[in-house]
Amino acid sequence: MNKLLQLLRQGLSYLMPLTRRVSSEYSGQLEITLHRGHKELNTVHANYSYGSLERVLRYGLLFAPTKPTEPALVLGLGGGSVVKLLRQERGLIAPVTAVELDAAIIRLAAAEFGIRADAQLQVVCADAFEWVKTAPEANFALVVVDLFLDLDLPAGLHDAGFWRQLYRLVLPGGYVLFNLLTTTELWPDGQELPEFLSDLGFVVRDLEVERYNRLLVLHKPAA
């Protein structure tokens, strides 16, 4: 019966979007929308996974080449589309650690999108800004930073200490991919973010993607 119901919903979604809503302590209303057989996770104002965000991150990953055997860190799990990109399109077989503040989102990622903790995926429900302080040094070849709360960026992204921690976590030769908006300005220690990151030791590539999204691709040079 469940399989039949799923097939009926899939078919109906080609006629009209089907949306269910879940309350989130951090993001307000979360919306799981099935449209033309494709499921997305959104807030009222923003796509969190499997829509425009997936296209943006897919493009950004082209500029962050790492080996399939090198571990990755995802700060901001959402519905887990970046985990699927890494596994299915990048062929990543190394472990992925995903840090997500919102327990409601972790539950939805598992129930709606099949993104569950396993031997190759550690899902941590924690504040990313606190978690990075205790993470092991030089442990990740790739870090994806996607820390939105609806359309807002957390205040911790203005903190110079957070970016210093990321530099510490990344392996020499590794990358950080940071998703933000074209209108965003961050000034850690009174410097514009790209300049601050360059002084920190990263090679910075600033990309405008689609209409509203901007990506910073940070490369930590090999020793």
MDAnalysis code that builds the backbone (N, CA, C; Angstrom):
import MDAnalysis as mda
import numpy as np

u = mda.Universe.empty(669, n_residues=223, atom_resindex=np.repeat(np.arange(223), 3), trajectory=True)
u.add_TopologyAttr("name", ["N", "CA", "C"] * 223)
u.add_TopologyAttr("resid", np.arange(1, 224))
u.add_TopologyAttr("resname", ["MET", "ASN", "LYS", "LEU", "LEU", "GLN", "LEU", "LEU", "ARG", "GLN", "GLY", "LEU", "SER", "TYR", "LEU", "MET", "PRO", "LEU", "THR", "ARG", "ARG", "VAL", "SER", "SER", "GLU", "TYR", "SER", "GLY", "GLN", "LEU", "GLU", "ILE", "THR", "LEU", "HIS", "ARG", "GLY", "HIS", "LYS", "GLU", "LEU", "ASN", "THR", "VAL", "HIS", "ALA", "ASN", "TYR", "SER", "TYR", "GLY", "SER", "LEU", "GLU", "ARG", "VAL", "LEU", "ARG", "TYR", "GLY", "LEU", "LEU", "PHE", "ALA", "PRO", "THR", "LYS", "PRO", "THR", "GLU", "PRO", "ALA", "LEU", "VAL", "LEU", "GLY", "LEU", "GLY", "GLY", "GLY", "SER", "VAL", "VAL", "LYS", "LEU", "LEU", "ARG", "GLN", "GLU", "ARG", "GLY", "LEU", "ILE", "ALA", "PRO", "VAL", "THR", "ALA", "VAL", "GLU", "LEU", "ASP", "ALA", "ALA", "ILE", "ILE", "ARG", "LEU", "ALA", "ALA", "ALA", "GLU", "PHE", "GLY", "ILE", "ARG", "ALA", "ASP", "ALA", "GLN", "LEU", "GLN", "VAL", "VAL", "CYS", "ALA", "ASP", "ALA", "PHE", "GLU", "TRP", "VAL", "LYS", "THR", "ALA", "PRO", "GLU", "ALA", "ASN", "PHE", "ALA", "LEU", "VAL", "VAL", "VAL", "ASP", "LEU", "PHE", "LEU", "ASP", "LEU", "ASP", "LEU", "PRO", "ALA", "GLY", "LEU", "HIS", "ASP", "ALA", "GLY", "PHE", "TRP", "ARG", "GLN", "LEU", "TYR", "ARG", "LEU", "VAL", "LEU", "PRO", "GLY", "GLY", "TYR", "VAL", "LEU", "PHE", "ASN", "LEU", "LEU", "THR", "THR", "THR", "GLU", "LEU", "TRP", "PRO", "ASP", "GLY", "GLN", "GLU", "LEU", "PRO", "GLU", "PHE", "LEU", "SER", "ASP", "LEU", "GLY", "PHE", "VAL", "VAL", "ARG", "ASP", "LEU", "GLU", "VAL", "GLU", "ARG", "TYR", "ASN", "ARG", "LEU", "LEU", "VAL", "LEU", "HIS", "LYS", "PRO", "ALA", "ALA"])
u.atoms.positions = np.array([
    [0.825, -1.213, 0.000],
    [0.000, 0.000, 0.000],
    [0.858, 1.260, 0.000],
    [1.941, 1.275, 0.800],
    [2.809, 2.442, 0.840],
    [3.444, 2.703, -0.517],
    [3.862, 1.641, -1.196],
    [4.481, 1.799, -2.511],
    [3.472, 2.346, -3.517],
    [2.224, 1.865, -3.447],
    [1.185, 2.369, -4.335],
    [0.918, 3.850, -4.071],
    [0.872, 4.221, -2.791],
    [0.653, 5.623, -2.431],
    [1.780, 6.503, -2.948],
    [3.012, 6.016, -2.855],
    [4.161, 6.773, -3.355],
    [4.053, 6.980, -4.860],
    [3.634, 5.932, -5.586],
    [3.482, 6.056, -7.037],
    [2.384, 7.056, -7.393],
    [1.299, 7.043, -6.629],
    [0.219, 7.999, -6.868],
    [0.683, 9.428, -6.617],
    [1.454, 9.628, -5.545],
    [1.987, 10.960, -5.247],
    [2.947, 11.420, -6.338],
    [3.786, 10.498, -6.795],
    [4.716, 10.838, -7.880],
    [3.938, 11.315, -9.102],
    [2.899, 10.563, -9.459],
    [2.115, 10.932, -10.631],
    [1.400, 12.254, -10.451],
    [0.806, 12.468, -9.278],
    [0.083, 13.707, -9.008],
    [1.007, 14.917, -9.024],
    [2.276, 14.705, -8.653],
    [3.220, 15.820, -8.595],
    [3.507, 16.414, -9.965],
    [3.192, 15.675, -11.037],
    [3.360, 16.219, -12.386],
    [2.211, 17.169, -12.741],
    [1.118, 17.118, -11.977],
    [-0.010, 18.013, -12.193],
    [0.039, 19.225, -11.277],
    [0.578, 19.020, -10.053],
    [0.645, 20.110, -9.085],
    [1.711, 19.797, -8.043],
    [2.396, 20.825, -7.529],
    [3.380, 20.580, -6.473],
    [2.687, 20.094, -5.200],
    [3.305, 19.127, -4.543],
    [2.794, 18.602, -3.281],
    [3.769, 19.001, -2.178],
    [3.293, 19.722, -1.180],
    [4.167, 20.261, -0.144],
    [3.659, 19.882, 1.239],
    [4.571, 19.416, 2.067],
    [4.247, 19.297, 3.483],
    [5.222, 20.156, 4.272],
    [4.764, 20.650, 5.420],
    [5.548, 21.615, 6.186],
    [5.883, 21.073, 7.568],
    [7.083, 21.393, 8.007],
    [7.576, 20.970, 9.313],
    [8.164, 22.188, 10.011],
    [7.852, 22.365, 11.266],
    [8.380, 23.508, 12.017],
    [9.834, 23.261, 12.396],
    [10.620, 24.317, 12.321],
    [12.025, 24.274, 12.706],
    [12.299, 25.364, 13.716],
    [13.043, 25.022, 14.741],
    [13.407, 26.004, 15.764],
    [14.256, 27.124, 15.185],
    [15.003, 26.821, 14.121],
    [15.981, 27.763, 13.598],
    [15.576, 28.414, 12.280],
    [14.833, 27.696, 11.458],
    [14.533, 28.178, 10.106],
    [13.057, 28.482, 9.880],
    [12.252, 28.458, 10.933],
    [10.825, 28.693, 10.755],
    [10.153, 27.469, 10.154],
    [9.443, 27.659, 9.047],
    [8.784, 26.553, 8.373],
    [9.715, 25.927, 7.330],
    [9.921, 24.627, 7.456],
    [10.607, 23.870, 6.417],
    [9.560, 23.269, 5.494],
    [9.831, 23.273, 4.194],
    [8.888, 22.765, 3.208],
    [9.544, 21.653, 2.395],
    [8.908, 20.490, 2.373],
    [9.350, 19.395, 1.521],
    [8.379, 19.348, 0.358],
    [8.852, 19.708, -0.824],
    [7.989, 19.836, -1.994],
    [8.358, 18.795, -3.042],
    [7.350, 18.051, -3.489],
    [7.488, 17.093, -4.584],
    [6.861, 17.711, -5.815],
    [7.657, 17.965, -6.847],
    [7.162, 18.598, -8.070],
    [7.763, 17.897, -9.279],
    [6.894, 17.380, -10.125],
    [7.317, 16.646, -11.328],
    [8.277, 15.514, -10.969],
    [7.950, 14.836, -9.902],
    [8.721, 13.675, -9.472],
    [10.016, 13.995, -8.764],
    [10.287, 15.269, -8.529],
    [11.548, 15.700, -7.918],
    [11.257, 16.344, -6.576],
    [11.989, 15.956, -5.552],
    [11.742, 16.445, -4.197],
    [12.816, 17.456, -3.791],
    [12.376, 18.561, -3.153],
    [13.281, 19.594, -2.670],
    [12.993, 19.895, -1.205],
    [14.000, 20.432, -0.537],
    [13.838, 20.960, 0.814],
    [14.040, 22.466, 0.752],
    [13.016, 23.216, 1.201],
    [13.047, 24.670, 1.146],
    [12.614, 25.273, 2.481],
    [12.906, 26.560, 2.631],
    [12.207, 27.376, 3.620],
    [11.229, 28.250, 2.841],
    [10.593, 29.167, 3.516],
    [9.656, 30.054, 2.830],
    [10.364, 30.867, 1.748],
    [11.642, 31.217, 1.988],
    [12.348, 32.118, 1.077],
    [13.519, 31.490, 0.339],
    [13.980, 30.330, 0.770],
    [15.248, 29.818, 0.235],
    [15.175, 28.325, -0.050],
    [15.985, 27.907, -1.030],
    [16.164, 26.484, -1.286],
    [17.288, 25.971, -0.395],
    [17.017, 24.905, 0.342],
    [18.019, 24.312, 1.223],
    [18.722, 23.125, 0.576],
    [18.040, 22.384, -0.299],
    [18.664, 21.204, -0.918],
    [17.887, 20.760, -2.142],
    [18.634, 20.255, -3.117],
    [18.102, 19.562, -4.291],
    [17.424, 20.485, -5.292],
    [17.622, 21.782, -5.196],
    [17.108, 22.716, -6.183],
    [18.242, 23.568, -6.707],
    [18.070, 24.892, -6.674],
    [19.103, 25.799, -7.173],
    [20.402, 25.654, -6.397],
    [20.314, 25.373, -5.089],
    [21.526, 25.214, -4.289],
    [22.379, 24.064, -4.810],
    [21.735, 22.977, -5.197],
    [22.494, 21.843, -5.719],
    [23.254, 22.237, -6.984],
    [22.630, 23.025, -7.861],
    [23.315, 23.479, -9.076],
    [24.517, 24.351, -8.728],
    [24.332, 25.223, -7.739],
    [25.419, 26.123, -7.330],
    [26.605, 25.328, -6.797],
    [26.333, 24.385, -5.894],
    [27.430, 23.619, -5.295],
    [28.072, 22.680, -6.301],
    [27.291, 22.122, -7.210],
    [27.869, 21.271, -8.261],
    [28.891, 22.067, -9.074],
    [28.529, 23.290, -9.407],
    [29.452, 24.149, -10.158],
    [30.690, 24.459, -9.329],
    [30.500, 24.819, -8.071],
    [31.641, 25.158, -7.228],
    [32.612, 24.019, -7.038],
    [32.098, 22.808, -6.978],
    [32.969, 21.645, -6.771],
    [33.909, 21.409, -7.950],
    [33.571, 21.957, -9.110],
    [34.480, 21.840, -10.261],
    [35.820, 22.517, -9.994],
    [35.809, 23.489, -9.081],
    [37.014, 24.271, -8.791],
    [37.739, 23.774, -7.537],
    [37.268, 22.673, -6.992],
    [37.863, 22.128, -5.769],
    [38.175, 20.642, -5.973],
    [39.149, 20.327, -6.809],
    [39.439, 18.921, -7.115],
    [40.163, 18.218, -5.970],
    [39.545, 17.196, -5.438],
    [40.173, 16.376, -4.406],
    [40.043, 14.912, -4.804],
    [40.803, 14.062, -4.132],
    [40.804, 12.638, -4.469],
    [39.623, 11.926, -3.794],
    [39.092, 10.880, -4.433],
    [37.968, 10.136, -3.841],
    [38.289, 9.511, -2.490],
    [39.569, 9.350, -2.204],
    [39.966, 8.706, -0.944],
    [40.251, 9.702, 0.172],
    [40.004, 11.007, -0.076],
    [40.312, 12.031, 0.919],
    [39.028, 12.487, 1.614],
    [39.020, 12.562, 2.953],
    [37.798, 12.855, 3.707],
    [37.311, 14.287, 3.518],
    [35.980, 14.446, 3.697],
    [35.339, 15.742, 3.502],
    [34.530, 16.113, 4.744],
    [34.354, 17.415, 4.925],
    [33.556, 17.966, 6.012],
    [32.479, 18.864, 5.415],
    [31.236, 18.679, 5.854],
    [30.122, 19.509, 5.399],
    [29.555, 20.238, 6.618],
    [29.613, 21.559, 6.593],
    [29.047, 22.370, 7.668],
    [27.718, 22.929, 7.164],
    [26.622, 22.357, 7.652],
    [25.291, 22.680, 7.170],
    [24.804, 21.578, 6.254],
    [24.172, 20.560, 6.824],
    [23.782, 19.376, 6.043],
    [22.602, 19.652, 5.130],
    [21.587, 20.410, 5.607],
    [20.359, 20.531, 4.834],
    [19.792, 19.144, 4.562],
    [19.210, 18.966, 3.391],
    [18.681, 17.655, 3.016],
    [19.733, 16.679, 2.557],
    [20.991, 17.125, 2.496],
    [22.086, 16.221, 2.156],
    [22.434, 16.157, 0.691],
    [22.017, 17.144, -0.102],
    [22.317, 17.068, -1.534],
    [23.814, 17.118, -1.807],
    [24.574, 17.855, -0.983],
    [26.018, 17.911, -1.230],
    [26.672, 16.566, -0.936],
    [26.134, 15.807, 0.024],
    [26.656, 14.463, 0.280],
    [26.435, 13.579, -0.942],
    [25.263, 13.672, -1.546],
    [24.985, 12.897, -2.756],
    [25.884, 13.326, -3.908],
    [26.109, 14.629, -4.046],
    [27.019, 15.108, -5.091],
    [28.408, 14.521, -4.914],
    [28.896, 14.550, -3.683],
    [30.243, 14.042, -3.425],
    [30.339, 12.553, -3.704],
    [29.325, 11.809, -3.312],
    [29.369, 10.358, -3.480],
    [29.096, 9.930, -4.924],
    [28.052, 10.486, -5.518],
    [27.594, 9.991, -6.810],
    [28.312, 10.640, -7.982],
    [28.655, 11.911, -7.872],
    [29.268, 12.610, -9.001],
    [30.774, 12.772, -8.851],
    [31.242, 12.882, -7.606],
    [32.691, 12.969, -7.390],
    [33.305, 11.614, -7.076],
    [32.473, 10.604, -6.859],
    [32.986, 9.263, -6.567],
    [33.690, 9.164, -5.236],
    [33.312, 10.016, -4.282],
    [33.970, 10.013, -2.979],
    [33.674, 8.719, -2.229],
    [34.727, 8.038, -1.805],
    [34.574, 6.824, -1.003],
    [35.117, 7.024, 0.410],
    [35.774, 8.152, 0.635],
    [36.295, 8.471, 1.973],
    [35.151, 8.905, 2.883],
    [35.365, 8.876, 4.189],
    [34.314, 9.304, 5.121],
    [33.956, 10.783, 4.961],
    [32.689, 11.080, 5.205],
    [32.176, 12.450, 5.239],
    [31.655, 12.718, 6.646],
    [32.023, 13.867, 7.195],
    [31.461, 14.335, 8.460],
    [30.547, 15.509, 8.153],
    [29.284, 15.437, 8.595],
    [28.317, 16.509, 8.357],
    [27.867, 17.071, 9.704],
    [27.987, 18.376, 9.871],
    [27.607, 19.045, 11.104],
    [26.381, 19.907, 10.821],
    [25.303, 19.651, 11.552],
    [24.038, 20.355, 11.337],
    [23.453, 20.752, 12.682],
    [23.091, 22.030, 12.822],
    [22.551, 22.550, 14.074],
    [21.135, 22.059, 14.349],
    [20.346, 21.890, 13.293],
    [18.902, 21.692, 13.413],
    [18.532, 20.212, 13.392],
    [18.083, 19.694, 14.518],
    [17.703, 18.280, 14.602],
    [16.543, 17.955, 13.670],
    [15.633, 18.921, 13.438],
    [14.514, 18.693, 12.517],
    [15.020, 18.445, 11.102],
    [16.049, 19.156, 10.697],
    [16.614, 18.966, 9.365],
    [17.301, 17.607, 9.257],
    [18.008, 17.203, 10.295],
    [18.654, 15.879, 10.280],
    [17.609, 14.785, 10.105],
    [16.473, 14.912, 10.801],
    [15.404, 13.911, 10.667],
    [14.834, 13.908, 9.252],
    [14.638, 15.085, 8.668],
    [14.099, 15.156, 7.312],
    [15.087, 14.604, 6.284],
    [16.365, 14.879, 6.477],
    [17.375, 14.352, 5.553],
    [17.314, 12.830, 5.513],
    [17.100, 12.212, 6.677],
    [17.020, 10.755, 6.749],
    [15.709, 10.236, 6.173],
    [14.593, 10.820, 6.607],
    [13.277, 10.285, 6.233],
    [12.905, 10.591, 4.791],
    [13.241, 11.767, 4.304],
    [12.794, 12.190, 2.979],
    [13.822, 11.966, 1.877],
    [15.114, 11.978, 2.241],
    [16.146, 11.937, 1.213],
    [17.146, 10.796, 1.393],
    [16.938, 9.958, 2.396],
    [17.790, 8.792, 2.583],
    [19.202, 9.094, 3.031],
    [19.424, 10.279, 3.608],
    [20.759, 10.660, 4.085],
    [20.833, 10.322, 5.570],
    [21.423, 9.175, 5.861],
    [21.492, 8.684, 7.240],
    [22.948, 8.385, 7.609],
    [23.248, 8.525, 8.876],
    [24.581, 8.165, 9.351],
    [24.857, 6.700, 9.064],
    [26.075, 6.419, 8.597],
    [26.510, 5.046, 8.360],
    [28.025, 4.995, 8.518],
    [28.624, 3.919, 8.065],
    [30.068, 3.756, 8.251],
    [30.869, 4.850, 7.540],
    [30.296, 5.443, 6.476],
    [31.005, 6.458, 5.703],
    [30.446, 7.865, 5.915],
    [29.425, 8.011, 6.747],
    [28.850, 9.325, 7.003],
    [28.583, 9.494, 8.491],
    [29.269, 10.444, 9.086],
    [29.019, 10.811, 10.480],
    [28.184, 12.089, 10.485],
    [27.004, 12.034, 11.085],
    [26.138, 13.202, 11.191],
    [26.171, 13.692, 12.634],
    [26.591, 14.934, 12.814],
    [26.747, 15.519, 14.146],
    [25.741, 16.650, 14.299],
    [24.892, 16.569, 15.320],
    [23.954, 17.654, 15.620],
    [24.658, 18.613, 16.584],
    [25.152, 19.711, 16.050],
    [25.961, 20.633, 16.859],
    [26.049, 21.980, 16.159],
    [26.460, 22.974, 16.923],
    [26.764, 24.301, 16.387],
    [28.130, 24.222, 15.698],
    [28.147, 24.480, 14.398],
    [29.397, 24.346, 13.637],
    [30.502, 25.234, 14.178],
    [30.138, 26.413, 14.692],
    [31.153, 27.356, 15.162],
    [31.843, 26.867, 16.431],
    [31.140, 26.073, 17.211],
    [31.744, 25.454, 18.382],
    [32.447, 24.153, 18.017],
    [31.856, 23.399, 17.111],
    [32.396, 22.084, 16.753],
    [33.796, 22.189, 16.150],
    [34.020, 23.185, 15.281],
    [35.316, 23.268, 14.601],
    [36.462, 23.488, 15.588],
    [36.168, 24.041, 16.753],
    [37.228, 24.306, 17.734],
    [37.834, 23.017, 18.282],
    [37.071, 21.935, 18.239],
    [37.533, 20.664, 18.817],
    [37.892, 19.633, 17.755],
    [37.730, 19.977, 16.478],
    [38.007, 19.022, 15.395],
    [39.519, 18.846, 15.228],
    [39.940, 17.669, 14.758],
    [41.383, 17.408, 14.606],
    [42.014, 18.252, 13.512],
    [43.265, 18.573, 13.698],
    [44.001, 19.423, 12.764],
    [44.298, 18.682, 11.466],
    [44.268, 19.432, 10.346],
    [44.656, 18.916, 9.030],
    [44.029, 17.563, 8.745],
    [42.711, 17.525, 8.824],
    [42.014, 16.244, 8.714],
    [41.128, 16.127, 7.482],
    [40.850, 17.245, 6.786],
    [39.894, 17.225, 5.686],
    [40.503, 17.814, 4.416],
    [40.304, 17.125, 3.307],
    [40.767, 17.646, 2.026],
    [39.775, 18.637, 1.439],
    [38.510, 18.536, 1.861],
    [37.477, 19.434, 1.365],
    [36.530, 19.787, 2.507],
    [36.237, 21.080, 2.643],
    [35.228, 21.551, 3.588],
    [34.202, 22.365, 2.802],
    [32.933, 21.990, 2.915],
    [31.843, 22.737, 2.287],
    [31.104, 23.491, 3.394],
    [31.045, 24.814, 3.279],
    [30.406, 25.663, 4.286],
    [29.118, 26.225, 3.690],
    [27.992, 25.766, 4.220],
    [26.682, 26.207, 3.729],
    [25.782, 26.445, 4.944],
    [26.050, 27.545, 5.652],
    [25.457, 27.788, 6.962],
    [24.401, 28.888, 6.914],
    [23.366, 28.660, 6.142],
    [22.263, 29.606, 6.067],
    [21.187, 29.278, 7.090],
    [20.509, 30.314, 7.575],
    [19.269, 30.193, 8.336],
    [18.226, 30.966, 7.543],
    [17.457, 30.256, 6.725],
    [16.600, 30.865, 5.722],
    [17.517, 31.667, 4.786],
    [17.339, 32.975, 4.682],
    [18.212, 33.772, 3.817],
    [19.309, 34.502, 4.597],
    [19.429, 34.208, 5.879],
    [20.409, 34.906, 6.716],
    [21.641, 34.032, 6.949],
    [22.769, 34.698, 7.086],
    [24.002, 34.017, 7.459],
    [24.243, 34.210, 8.953],
    [24.667, 33.178, 9.655],
    [24.898, 33.293, 11.101],
    [26.003, 34.309, 11.424],
    [25.879, 34.913, 12.591],
    [26.852, 35.925, 13.009],
    [28.258, 35.345, 13.128],
    [28.367, 34.029, 13.389],
    [29.683, 33.413, 13.555],
    [30.568, 33.502, 12.330],
    [29.976, 33.723, 11.152],
    [30.784, 33.843, 9.937],
    [31.573, 35.147, 9.899],
    [31.212, 36.108, 10.745],
    [31.983, 37.347, 10.858],
    [33.206, 37.174, 11.755],
    [33.283, 36.058, 12.451],
    [34.316, 35.836, 13.462],
    [35.608, 35.333, 12.807],
    [36.668, 36.084, 12.982],
    [37.956, 35.679, 12.411],
    [38.403, 34.323, 12.936],
    [38.050, 34.018, 14.200],
    [38.459, 32.750, 14.783],
    [37.897, 31.550, 14.036],
    [36.683, 31.668, 13.511],
    [36.088, 30.567, 12.755],
    [36.930, 30.255, 11.519],
    [37.336, 31.280, 10.793],
    [38.103, 31.062, 9.569],
    [39.505, 30.533, 9.879],
    [40.065, 30.961, 10.988],
    [41.364, 30.411, 11.391],
    [41.239, 28.917, 11.717],
    [40.113, 28.548, 12.349],
    [39.887, 27.132, 12.634],
    [39.764, 26.323, 11.339],
    [39.061, 26.868, 10.345],
    [38.930, 26.151, 9.077],
    [40.298, 25.961, 8.418],
    [41.116, 27.000, 8.470],
    [42.459, 26.858, 7.887],
    [43.223, 25.737, 8.589],
    [43.047, 25.636, 9.884],
    [43.714, 24.594, 10.661],
    [43.207, 23.198, 10.290],
    [41.917, 23.078, 9.972],
    [41.325, 21.762, 9.708],
    [41.679, 21.200, 8.334],
    [41.965, 22.093, 7.391],
    [42.144, 21.657, 6.005],
    [43.553, 21.114, 5.794],
    [43.611, 19.986, 5.099],
    [44.903, 19.417, 4.727],
    [45.641, 20.347, 3.770],
    [46.959, 20.406, 3.826],
    [47.698, 21.136, 2.790],
    [47.321, 20.601, 1.412],
    [47.015, 21.512, 0.501],
    [46.537, 21.129, -0.818],
    [45.023, 20.997, -0.902],
    [44.322, 21.165, 0.240],
    [42.876, 21.000, 0.282],
    [42.118, 22.286, -0.024],
    [40.781, 22.164, 0.002],
    [39.904, 23.259, -0.414],
    [38.776, 23.500, 0.593],
    [38.320, 24.749, 0.614],
    [37.077, 25.120, 1.290],
    [36.164, 25.743, 0.246],
    [34.904, 25.304, 0.215],
    [33.898, 25.880, -0.674],
    [32.848, 26.557, 0.201],
    [32.722, 27.872, 0.086],
    [31.844, 28.660, 0.947],
    [30.731, 29.281, 0.123],
    [29.485, 28.939, 0.462],
    [28.314, 29.459, -0.236],
    [27.775, 30.684, 0.500],
    [27.570, 31.776, -0.228],
    [26.998, 32.990, 0.337],
    [26.210, 33.715, -0.740],
    [25.664, 34.863, -0.425],
    [24.887, 35.642, -1.377],
    [25.743, 36.744, -1.983],
    [25.362, 37.190, -3.187],
    [26.127, 38.256, -3.846],
    [26.079, 39.551, -3.048],
    [25.047, 39.722, -2.228],
    [24.904, 40.954, -1.436],
    [25.610, 40.882, -0.079],
    [26.183, 39.703, 0.247],
    [26.778, 39.507, 1.573],
    [28.128, 40.213, 1.687],
    [28.321, 40.882, 2.814],
    [29.631, 41.438, 3.146],
    [30.022, 40.945, 4.535],
    [31.186, 40.345, 4.631],
    [31.718, 39.864, 5.907],
    [33.071, 40.528, 6.134],
    [33.282, 41.004, 7.386],
    [34.488, 41.779, 7.691],
    [35.152, 41.254, 8.960],
    [35.730, 40.066, 8.933],
    [36.439, 39.586, 10.128],
    [37.678, 40.443, 10.400],
    [37.853, 40.805, 11.666],
    [38.983, 41.651, 12.086],
    [39.097, 42.924, 11.257],
    [37.951, 43.449, 10.799],
    [37.947, 44.708, 10.073],
    [38.434, 44.619, 8.646],
    [38.650, 43.420, 8.119],
    [39.054, 43.242, 6.726],
    [37.919, 42.602, 5.938],
    [37.792, 42.981, 4.670],
    [36.832, 42.288, 3.820],
    [37.258, 40.825, 3.710],
    [36.281, 39.928, 3.733],
    [36.577, 38.507, 3.883],
    [37.602, 37.971, 2.884],
    [37.484, 38.199, 1.576],
    [38.502, 37.640, 0.663],
    [39.922, 38.103, 0.999],
    [40.060, 39.373, 1.377],
    [41.383, 39.885, 1.746],
    [41.883, 39.212, 3.021],
    [41.001, 39.062, 4.007],
    [41.373, 38.401, 5.252],
    [41.816, 36.966, 4.990],
    [41.081, 36.247, 4.157],
    [41.403, 34.848, 3.871],
    [42.714, 34.717, 3.106],
    [42.969, 35.660, 2.230],
    [44.242, 35.660, 1.505],
    [45.408, 35.874, 2.468],
    [45.269, 36.808, 3.399],
    [46.307, 37.038, 4.398],
    [46.479, 35.837, 5.316],
    [45.386, 35.074, 5.518],
    [45.442, 33.885, 6.359],
    [46.269, 32.775, 5.719],
    [46.368, 32.800, 4.390],
    [47.163, 31.785, 3.695],
    [46.432, 31.067, 2.593],
    [45.133, 31.334, 2.434],
    [44.368, 30.715, 1.360],
    [44.606, 31.429, 0.030],
    [44.553, 30.661, -1.053],
    [44.399, 31.236, -2.385],
    [42.897, 31.331, -2.634],
    [42.407, 32.533, -2.929],
    [40.964, 32.792, -2.953],
    [40.484, 32.990, -4.385],
    [39.436, 32.250, -4.734],
    [38.734, 32.466, -6.004],
    [37.301, 32.865, -5.667],
    [36.856, 34.005, -6.172],
    [35.536, 34.560, -5.880],
    [34.667, 34.391, -7.123],
    [33.594, 33.601, -7.000],
    [32.749, 33.278, -8.150],
    [31.329, 33.765, -7.918],
    [30.776, 34.479, -8.883],
    [29.348, 34.787, -8.857],
    [28.622, 33.710, -9.654],
    [27.627, 33.076, -9.039],
    [26.942, 31.939, -9.643],
    [25.451, 32.249, -9.706],
    [24.856, 32.029, -10.859],
    [23.451, 32.347, -11.060],
    [23.200, 33.809, -10.672],
    [22.019, 34.132, -10.169],
    [21.691, 35.550, -9.961],
    [22.053, 36.048, -8.574],
    [21.838, 35.193, -7.583],
    [21.980, 35.658, -6.201],
    [23.150, 35.017, -5.458],
    [23.633, 33.903, -5.933],
    [24.639, 33.154, -5.180],
    [26.054, 33.530, -5.569],
    [26.899, 33.473, -4.572],
    [28.327, 33.736, -4.727],
    [29.058, 32.625, -4.001],
    [30.156, 32.178, -4.560],
    [30.967, 31.137, -3.942],
    [32.381, 31.648, -3.761],
    [32.947, 31.373, -2.586],
    [34.385, 31.546, -2.403],
    [35.005, 30.160, -2.398],
    [35.962, 29.953, -3.286],
    [36.711, 28.699, -3.333],
    [38.089, 28.996, -2.769],
    [38.414, 28.372, -1.667],
    [39.651, 28.632, -0.937],
    [40.560, 27.433, -1.063],
    [41.780, 27.664, -1.492],
    [42.761, 26.592, -1.640],
    [43.895, 26.815, -0.646],
    [44.169, 25.815, 0.152],
    [45.297, 25.873, 1.081],
    [46.510, 25.254, 0.381],
    [47.505, 26.052, 0.038],
    [48.636, 25.510, -0.727],
    [49.329, 24.360, 0.004],
    [49.811, 23.417, -0.781],
    [50.583, 22.321, -0.204],
    [51.883, 22.866, 0.375],
    [52.343, 22.238, 1.432],
    [53.575, 22.699, 2.086],
    [54.762, 22.508, 1.152],
])
